[in-house]
């Protein structure tokens, strides 16, 4: 079965970046804190997911209050989204310890484990509103 489009919604917990309604929900999973180089963390405990069976939603849909309420905690250590044709929106919050400085050439890597989507897009909130969209990974390897 063809693997469905995988859309990645990446929301940071940096101050002033997220709209207040997105930060206000107390039932959200915890924020993933990046606090040391080489850190590895399973994303599941920090993530929420939204299935898009028709692959019809866009970033403006999923950040709206209507869809915001439809996200559900992943409730598992490793993400398992099945083998269907649905698009999946993944949302998590993270922050880097302000005292942590990575060495030149070091960077953080988002590893989805065995989850192998046919494509992925990363949406980064912009400080002045809106989002920056980036294709991520190598489509031949995703």
Helices and strands as residue ranges (DSSP letters): E 6-10, H 20-24, E 32-34, G 44-46, E 47-52, H 59-62, H 65-68, E 72-73, E 87-92, E 94-96, E 121-125, E 131-135
